[in-house]
């Protein structure tokens, strides 16, 4: 009798949906290669973290209720983001202390929710992936994924199985890049100092490519690296693991866009 394939609800995340859909497609590919059946509920929206971090509990609870309903019935919920996965897994249950039935549903969802790479390694026991990538990479550990979900060794484990990849650890790889969602808006000067330090460590590593598991961090660091003229490509780790690096790196224009910019400049 054939084993039942795990049914995965992919939590795409706002930034992936709007800014970097290729990360979502890479996540689907990795999960399907690992033997999963993947669906993307159309009713999903934001995880509610911006509202939560701003102290808006009413809107956070309304968003959480929608997410809980959208992902009902899946064996697991997987997100290509430690930040969003952590919001659901660590903070949803506490939103409903005054509503036992909803708290039970939030706790159930929390138990089924995982960050993408940790799910592959820790739950599905994936030892290697079918991919190839040549070059030196350095990895940034995003705050929520590292500190709330324990995501650190998992991406490095899978990257080390790729032929041609050399991991060059940067100094302070586990220190915040300064993005922090609403933090960079509330405290722009502090945020800029933090990402400036991070960009210096990335450049000093000598890596060709910067990887991470959260798109917000990646966009923040890519912007600073470009403004400083540092020639380091920036990609989500899922894109490399899924062998989907045909798209321009984060922050780089598409081929047609680059040609248009050169035409305008001339």
C-alpha positions as CSV (number, residue, x, y, z in Angstrom):
1,X,0.0,0.0,0.0
2,X,1.5,3.4,-1.0
3,X,2.3,5.9,1.7
4,X,0.1,8.9,1.8
5,X,1.9,12.1,0.7
6,X,1.9,14.9,3.3
7,X,-0.5,17.7,2.4
8,X,1.2,21.0,2.7
9,X,-0.4,24.4,2.8
10,X,2.2,26.9,1.6
11,X,2.1,30.2,3.4
12,X,3.6,32.3,0.6
13,X,4.1,35.5,2.6
14,X,3.3,39.1,1.5
15,X,6.8,40.0,0.3
16,X,7.3,36.8,-1.7
17,X,3.8,37.3,-3.3
18,X,4.4,40.9,-4.3
19,X,8.2,41.2,-4.7
20,X,9.8,37.8,-5.4
21,X,7.3,35.1,-6.5
22,X,10.2,32.9,-7.6
23,X,10.8,32.1,-3.9
24,X,7.3,30.6,-3.7
25,X,7.8,28.5,-6.8
26,X,11.2,27.3,-5.4
27,X,9.5,26.3,-2.2
28,X,6.9,24.3,-4.1
29,X,9.6,22.6,-6.1
30,X,11.5,21.6,-3.0
31,X,8.5,20.3,-1.2
32,X,7.3,18.3,-4.1
33,X,10.7,16.8,-4.7
34,X,10.6,15.7,-1.0
35,X,7.3,13.8,-1.7
36,X,4.7,16.3,-0.6
37,X,1.4,17.4,-2.1
38,X,1.4,21.2,-2.1
39,X,-1.5,23.6,-2.2
40,X,-1.6,27.4,-1.9
41,X,-4.8,28.6,-0.3
42,X,-6.1,31.6,-2.1
43,X,-7.7,33.0,1.0
44,X,-4.4,33.6,2.8
45,X,-3.2,37.1,3.5
46,X,-0.5,38.6,5.7
47,X,0.5,36.7,8.9
48,X,-0.3,39.9,10.9
49,X,3.2,40.6,12.2
50,X,3.3,44.3,11.2
51,X,0.1,44.9,13.1
52,X,1.3,42.8,16.0
53,X,4.6,44.6,16.3
54,X,2.7,47.9,16.2
55,X,0.5,46.9,19.1
56,X,-2.7,46.6,17.1
57,X,-4.0,43.4,18.7
58,X,-7.5,43.8,17.2
59,X,-6.4,43.7,13.6
60,X,-3.8,41.0,14.4
61,X,-6.5,38.8,15.8
62,X,-8.7,39.3,12.8
63,X,-5.9,38.4,10.4
64,X,-4.9,35.4,12.5
65,X,-8.5,34.1,12.4
66,X,-8.4,34.3,8.6
67,X,-5.1,32.5,8.4
68,X,-6.3,29.8,10.8
69,X,-9.4,29.2,8.6
70,X,-7.4,29.2,5.4
71,X,-5.0,26.5,6.5
72,X,-7.5,24.2,8.2
73,X,-7.1,20.6,7.2
74,X,-3.5,20.6,6.0
75,X,-1.0,18.2,7.6
76,X,1.5,20.9,7.7
77,X,1.8,24.6,7.0
78,X,5.2,25.7,5.6
79,X,6.5,29.2,5.0
80,X,9.8,30.3,3.2
81,X,10.3,32.8,6.0
82,X,11.4,32.3,9.6
83,X,9.7,35.6,10.5
84,X,6.2,34.6,9.3
85,X,6.5,31.0,10.4
86,X,7.5,32.3,13.9
87,X,4.6,34.7,14.0
88,X,2.1,31.8,13.5
89,X,3.9,29.3,15.6
90,X,5.0,31.4,18.6
91,X,2.5,34.2,18.8
92,X,-0.9,33.2,17.5
93,X,-1.9,31.1,20.5
94,X,-1.3,34.1,22.8
95,X,-3.7,36.2,20.9
96,X,-6.7,34.2,22.0
97,X,-6.3,33.7,25.8
98,X,-9.9,34.9,26.3
99,X,-11.3,32.6,23.6
100,X,-10.6,28.9,24.4
101,X,-12.0,27.5,21.1
102,X,-9.9,29.8,19.0
103,X,-6.9,29.3,21.1
104,X,-7.2,25.6,20.6
105,X,-7.3,26.2,16.8
106,X,-4.3,28.5,17.0
107,X,-2.3,26.0,19.0
108,X,-3.2,23.3,16.5
109,X,-2.0,25.5,13.6
110,X,1.2,26.4,15.5
111,X,2.1,22.7,16.0
112,X,1.7,22.2,12.2
113,X,3.7,25.2,11.1
114,X,7.3,25.2,10.1
115,X,9.9,27.3,8.3
116,X,10.7,25.8,4.9
117,X,14.3,24.5,5.3
118,X,13.9,23.3,8.8
119,X,10.8,21.4,7.7
120,X,12.8,19.7,4.9
121,X,15.6,18.7,7.2
122,X,13.9,18.2,10.7
123,X,10.5,16.8,9.7
124,X,11.0,15.2,6.3
125,X,14.7,14.2,7.0
126,X,15.9,15.4,3.7
127,X,19.7,14.9,3.5
128,X,20.4,16.4,0.1
129,X,18.7,18.2,-2.7
130,X,18.9,17.9,-6.5
131,X,20.6,21.1,-7.4
132,X,23.8,22.6,-8.6
133,X,25.4,26.0,-7.8
134,X,29.0,27.1,-8.2
135,X,30.6,29.8,-6.2
136,X,31.3,31.0,-2.7
137,X,28.2,31.9,-0.6
138,X,27.7,33.4,2.8
139,X,24.6,33.0,5.0
140,X,22.8,35.5,7.1
141,X,20.8,34.1,10.0
142,X,17.6,36.1,10.3
143,X,16.5,37.0,13.8
144,X,13.1,35.2,14.1
145,X,14.2,32.1,12.3
146,X,17.3,31.7,14.5
147,X,16.1,32.8,17.9
148,X,12.5,31.6,17.9
149,X,12.7,28.6,15.6
150,X,16.3,27.4,15.9
151,X,17.0,27.7,12.2
152,X,20.8,27.8,11.8
153,X,22.5,24.5,10.8
154,X,19.7,23.3,8.5
155,X,20.3,25.6,5.5
156,X,24.1,25.1,5.8
157,X,23.6,21.3,5.9
158,X,21.7,21.3,2.6
159,X,24.0,23.9,1.0
160,X,27.0,21.7,1.8
161,X,25.5,18.9,-0.3
162,X,25.6,21.0,-3.5
163,X,28.6,20.4,-5.7
164,X,30.6,23.5,-6.3
165,X,29.4,25.5,-3.3
166,X,31.8,26.9,-0.7
167,X,30.3,28.4,2.4
168,X,32.3,31.4,3.7
169,X,30.9,32.4,7.1
170,X,30.8,36.2,7.6
171,X,31.5,37.9,10.9
172,X,28.4,38.3,13.0
173,X,26.2,36.2,10.7
174,X,23.7,35.9,13.5
175,X,23.3,39.7,14.1
176,X,20.3,41.6,12.9
177,X,20.6,43.3,9.5
178,X,18.5,46.2,10.7
179,X,15.3,45.5,8.8
180,X,13.0,44.1,11.5
181,X,9.8,44.9,9.7
182,X,8.5,48.1,11.2
183,X,11.8,48.7,13.1
184,X,13.5,50.1,10.0
185,X,10.6,52.6,9.7
186,X,10.5,53.6,13.3
187,X,14.3,53.8,13.8
188,X,15.8,54.5,10.3
189,X,19.2,55.8,11.6
190,X,19.8,52.8,13.8
191,X,18.6,50.5,11.0
192,X,20.9,52.1,8.5
193,X,23.9,51.7,10.8
194,X,23.1,48.0,11.3
195,X,22.7,47.2,7.6
196,X,25.9,49.2,6.9
197,X,27.8,46.9,9.3
198,X,26.2,43.9,7.8
199,X,27.2,44.9,4.3
200,X,30.8,45.3,5.4
201,X,30.8,41.8,6.9
202,X,29.3,40.4,3.7
203,X,31.9,42.1,1.5
204,X,34.7,41.0,3.8
205,X,33.7,37.3,3.6
206,X,34.8,37.3,0.0
207,X,31.6,35.4,-1.1
208,X,30.0,35.9,-4.5
209,X,26.5,35.4,-3.2
210,X,24.6,36.3,0.0
211,X,21.9,33.9,1.1
212,X,19.2,34.0,3.8
213,X,15.8,32.6,4.5
214,X,13.8,35.8,4.9
215,X,13.0,38.1,1.9
216,X,12.8,41.2,4.1
217,X,16.3,40.8,5.3
218,X,17.5,40.0,1.8
219,X,15.9,43.1,0.2
220,X,17.3,45.3,2.9
221,X,20.9,44.0,2.5
222,X,20.7,43.9,-1.3
223,X,19.7,47.6,-1.3
224,X,22.6,48.6,0.9
225,X,25.1,46.4,-1.1
226,X,24.0,48.0,-4.3
227,X,24.2,51.5,-3.0
228,X,27.7,50.8,-1.9
229,X,28.7,49.3,-5.2
230,X,29.5,45.9,-3.7
231,X,29.3,43.2,-6.4
232,X,27.6,40.4,-4.4
233,X,24.5,38.7,-5.7
234,X,21.6,38.3,-3.2
235,X,19.2,35.3,-3.2
236,X,16.8,33.4,-1.1
237,X,18.3,30.1,0.0
238,X,15.3,28.3,-1.5
239,X,16.1,29.5,-5.0
240,X,19.6,28.0,-4.8
241,X,18.5,24.7,-3.2
242,X,15.8,24.3,-5.9
243,X,18.2,25.1,-8.7
244,X,16.1,28.1,-9.7
245,X,18.7,30.8,-10.1
246,X,17.8,31.8,-13.7
247,X,16.0,34.9,-12.4
248,X,18.1,38.1,-11.8
249,X,19.4,38.3,-8.2
250,X,17.3,40.3,-5.7
251,X,17.5,44.0,-6.5
252,X,18.9,43.5,-10.0
253,X,16.8,44.4,-13.0
254,X,15.5,41.9,-15.5
255,X,17.4,41.8,-18.8
256,X,14.9,43.9,-20.6
257,X,14.7,46.5,-17.8
258,X,18.5,46.8,-17.8
259,X,18.5,47.5,-21.5
260,X,15.8,50.2,-21.0
261,X,17.8,51.8,-18.3
262,X,21.0,51.9,-20.5
263,X,18.9,53.5,-23.3
264,X,17.5,56.1,-21.1
265,X,20.9,56.9,-19.6
266,X,22.5,57.3,-23.0
